[in-house]
């Protein structure tokens, strides 16, 4: 497991052929298409922290819906809403 984590974050995420924002959007897209809800919470939060706008993520989810199906898109939209609401609330409290 440690080797996988070292490789992922030490090499894959550091590869300069994609920006961090691009890499985050690609990761979120894969997680939506595969219905990985628990990972979506983490990566949607990370995407927002990288400056990716909610509208961009919503557009990605709509695009994925046409290829991977509406059920995964509906679930991802719910997760995205929960993440955004939680982060908005945390920002208000800071």
Order of alpha helices (4+ residues) and beta strands (2+ residues): alpha-alpha-alpha-alpha-alpha
